[in-house]
Amino acid sequence: MPSPSSIEDREAHWVEWATGCVSALLVLSMIGFIFFEAVTDGHKPPDLGIVITSRNPVAGGYRVTFDIANRSTATAAGVVVRGEILNGGNPLETTDVTFDYVPAESKSTGVILFSQDPGDRGIRIRATAYTDP
């Protein structure tokens, strides 16, 4: 039976060295990436864009589904999205919906419900306000 000191005195196996080197490279790479992101972020304000994806009649009204995308690296909180049915540029009906958060570089989906069918009239949906979280 080997003594406990002989087990501790042996040299590390090459697999142990390889594992240690790969782990160290991985940790250093992660630290470098985080540092790079922190330095080049630039703290741009949220860049919100909205695209209407569908328009459907529902019981008692009309549903307009849309996607809101934040192309910035900053999160927007309390995002108010206003939907309007337009008649010659003048709003006939206005409805708001609020998103708790629209995270950085992400997309969310929302629905605006109108009481009347917009028919051939235009629909304008836009973000009107947000806060910095």
C-alpha positions in Angstrom: 0.0 0.0 0.0 1.5 3.3 -1.0 2.1 5.9 1.7 0.0 9.1 1.5 3.1 11.2 0.7 3.9 9.2 -2.4 0.5 10.0 -3.9 0.9 13.7 -3.3 4.5 13.7 -4.7 3.6 12.4 -8.1 3.7 14.7 -11.1 0.4 15.9 -12.7 -0.9 13.9 -15.6 -0.9 15.6 -19.0 -4.8 15.6 -18.9 -4.7 17.7 -15.8 -2.4 20.2 -17.5 -4.5 20.3 -20.6 -7.7 20.8 -18.6 -6.1 23.6 -16.5 -4.8 25.4 -19.7 -8.2 25.2 -21.5 -10.0 26.4 -18.4 -7.6 29.3 -18.0 -8.0 30.3 -21.6 -11.7 30.1 -21.3 -11.8 32.4 -18.2 -9.3 34.9 -19.8 -11.4 35.0 -23.0 -14.6 35.7 -21.0 -12.9 38.5 -19.1 -11.6 40.0 -22.3 -15.0 39.8 -24.0 -16.8 41.5 -21.0 -14.1 44.2 -20.9 -14.5 44.7 -24.7 -18.3 45.0 -24.4 -18.0 47.5 -21.5 -15.5 49.7 -23.4 -17.3 49.7 -26.8 -20.9 49.8 -25.5 -21.3 53.6 -26.0 -24.5 53.8 -23.9 -26.7 54.5 -26.9 -30.4 55.2 -26.1 -33.0 52.6 -27.0 -33.8 52.4 -30.7 -37.4 51.2 -31.0 -39.0 50.1 -34.3 -42.5 48.8 -34.8 -43.9 46.6 -37.6 -47.6 45.6 -37.9 -47.8 41.9 -38.4 -51.6 41.3 -38.7 -55.0 43.0 -38.7 -58.0 40.9 -37.7 -61.7 41.6 -36.7 -62.6 40.3 -33.2 -65.9 40.4 -31.2 -66.6 44.0 -30.4 -63.7 45.5 -32.3 -60.6 45.1 -34.3 -57.2 43.6 -33.3 -53.9 44.9 -34.7 -50.8 42.7 -33.8 -47.4 44.2 -34.0 -43.7 43.5 -33.2 -41.6 46.1 -31.3 -37.8 45.7 -31.7 -35.1 47.4 -29.7 -32.0 47.5 -31.9 -29.9 49.3 -29.2 -27.8 47.9 -26.4 -29.8 49.7 -23.8 -33.1 48.4 -22.3 -36.2 50.5 -22.3 -38.7 50.3 -19.5 -42.3 51.4 -19.3 -42.6 51.7 -23.1 -45.8 53.3 -24.1 -47.0 52.3 -27.6 -49.8 54.4 -29.2 -52.0 53.0 -32.0 -54.1 55.4 -34.1 -56.7 55.0 -36.8 -56.1 57.8 -39.2 -58.4 59.6 -41.6 -56.5 62.0 -43.8 -53.7 62.3 -41.2 -56.1 63.1 -38.4 -56.6 60.4 -35.6 -60.1 59.0 -35.4 -59.4 56.6 -32.5 -56.3 56.3 -30.2 -55.4 53.4 -28.0 -52.3 52.9 -25.8 -50.5 49.8 -24.6 -47.5 49.7 -22.1 -44.7 47.2 -22.2 -42.9 46.8 -18.8 -39.6 46.2 -20.6 -38.2 46.0 -24.1 -34.8 44.4 -23.5 -31.7 45.4 -25.5 -31.3 43.8 -28.9 -34.6 42.0 -28.6 -38.2 41.8 -30.0 -41.5 41.7 -28.3 -45.1 41.3 -29.6 -48.1 43.3 -28.6 -51.7 43.8 -29.6 -53.8 47.0 -29.9 -57.5 46.7 -29.8 -59.7 49.3 -31.6 -63.4 49.6 -31.2 -63.9 50.3 -34.9 -62.7 48.6 -38.1 -60.1 50.8 -39.7 -61.1 49.5 -43.2 -59.0 51.3 -45.8 -57.9 54.0 -43.4 -54.3 54.1 -42.2 -53.1 52.8 -38.9 -50.1 54.4 -37.2 -48.4 52.6 -34.3 -45.4 54.2 -32.6 -43.6 54.2 -29.3 -44.4 57.5 -27.6 -42.5 57.2 -24.3 -40.1 55.0 -22.2 -37.9 55.3 -19.1 -34.4 54.2 -18.4 -34.5 51.2 -16.0 
